[in-house]
Amino acid sequence: MRFKYCPFCGEETTERQLGDEGMVPYCTKCDRPLFDMFSTSIITAVLNECGEVALLRQNYVSTANYVCVAGYIKPGESAEETVIREVKEELGLDAEAAEFIKSYPYEKKDMLMLGFKTTVKKKDFTLSGEVDSAEWVKLEDAPALLREGGIAWRLVREIAGM
Ligand SMILES: [Zn+2]
């Protein structure tokens, strides 16, 4: 998001040359730069000890494809804490640790997605109301069920070494 108005005082922003950053929206009244803003979220591949990954159906996201666990980072939370919280909320599983894999800018939604990998013990899911269904899929079979070129697809392929 590029600021047209200052979020602090409501004044219309101007642009100012800010060193290596180039032209940046600026509030002359507050005398501060207003860098383009984006939200930060996590996406994680949830793996079990059998080499399978949990794929979810969330009809409000897509009825055509499966998705991975994802969610926004709350203020005061580390990205790793978000991963563990979201795995618990969406699948009802306890992830022990979150391993950072790669980050993915998602410009359409003004978002930076931090891609993780987590491992859990294979168990039945206890799904949140936001998840319509979930299943364990062999890691190598998972990309075919994800939207080609999408962030989940790229993350799973990265982890599978494809
Ligand atoms: Zn201002």
Boltz pocket constraint, residues with backbone or C-beta under 6 A from the ligand:
constraints:
  - pocket:
      binder: B
      contacts: [[A, 6], [A, 7], [A, 8], [A, 9], [A, 10], [A, 11], [A, 27], [A, 28], [A, 29], [A, 30], [A, 31]]
      max_distance: 6.0
